[in-house]
Amino acid sequence: MLPLISSFALGVLFSFGLAISEMIDPARVIGFLDVAGRWDPTLLGVMGGALAVTLPLFPWIQQRRKSLLGEPFHLPSQARIDARLIIGAALFGIGWGLAGLCPGPAIAGLASRSGGVFLFVLAMIAGQWLAARSTRAN
Amino acid sequence: MAESNFFGGLTGGLLIGLAAALLLLFNGRIAGISGILGGLIDANPISERLWRGAFIIGLVCGAAVYSWIHGGLPLQLQVRSSGLLLAGLLVGFGTRLGSGCTSGHGVCGLARSSPRSLVATATFIACGMLTVYLTRHVF
């Protein structure tokens, strides 16, 4: 039960971060990506703030043998920089630039009960499912 | 767009980084939202789905509480339904294929000094900037 409570609470904290930084607002994200327009550095502040915490803490936490609640660490094991990584990141970037939404802000944005955000999240789940299906077939 | 909100961004970023660090410390998990969502659909066993579900519900609840305190969320959609549909498909497909999004590659991967995450982050930011340039200034 404890891992579930902690996971829920940290989802809430993460979401507060998205809302306070206004990353939940596609206008902010597009403003950052629009380098030829009125450039908005807010997203840079968010990345800087987040990395100021994770850069020193991650290596320190990973010195432990397991997590505080007893689970072993589940870390990505892939190391190769391959076409899948780059094509995937490129397609994600195009979608991100089109709508100004990425997975975290889109899911948190469901709280606005906006039909458009629901549509985006449903399409995102469909896209994930399609990718899982097509890569399994190879 | 209104004034830049660099310090609000910095504060929010600190909370996001703290949430990611605590999820690793307590649960041993990487706070990559696309990965958490993806595993919700097809991860086994069921315990794999439960913590993911709890985190996703937390994301929605956190924003709902913020909205309740502030009387709404700062959220202005930038494209119509067809654009949201296409963008959602691309974001879902791309994050699954590329194993991560802004949080997984950008916040957590860079903190783990992962070369894959550095390449992915540079790629999606560059492609996002190019897309905005083309949609806002060319077409």
Interface residues (C-beta under 8 A of the other chain):
Chain A: P3 L4 I5 S6 S7 F8 A9 L10 G11 V12 L13 F14 S15 F16 G17 L18 A19 I20 S21 E22 M23 I24 D25 P26 A27 R28 I30 G31 L33 D34 V35 A36 G37 R38 D40 P41 T42 L43 L44 G45 V46 M47 G48 G49 A50 L51 A52 V53 T54 L55 L57 F58 P59 I61 Q62 R64 K66 S67 L68 L69 E71 P72 F73 H74 L75 P76 Q78 A79 R80 I81 R84 L85 I86 I87 G88 A89 A90 L91 F92 G93 I94 G95 W96 G97 L98 A99 G100 L101 C102 P103 G104 A106 I107 A108 G109 L110 A111 S112 S114 G116 V117 L119 F120 V121 L122 A123 M124 I125 A126 G127 Q128 W129 L130 A131 A132 T135
Chain B: M1 S4 N5 F6 F7 G8 G9 L10 T11 G12 G13 L14 L15 I16 G17 L18 A19 A20 A21 L22 L23 L24 L25 F26 N27 G28 R29 I30 A31 I33 S34 L37 G38 I41 D42 L50 W51 R52 A54 F55 I56 I57 G58 L59 V60 C61 G62 A63 A64 V65 Y66 S67 G72 L73 P74 L75 Q76 L77 Q78 V79 S81 G83 L84 L85 L86 A87 G88 L89 L90 V91 G92 F93 G94 T95 R96 L97 G98 S99 C101 T102 S103 H105 G106 V107 C108 G109 L110 A111 R112 S114 P115 R116 V119 A120 T121 T123 F124 I125 A126 C127 G128 M129 L130 T131 V132 Y133 T135 R136 H137
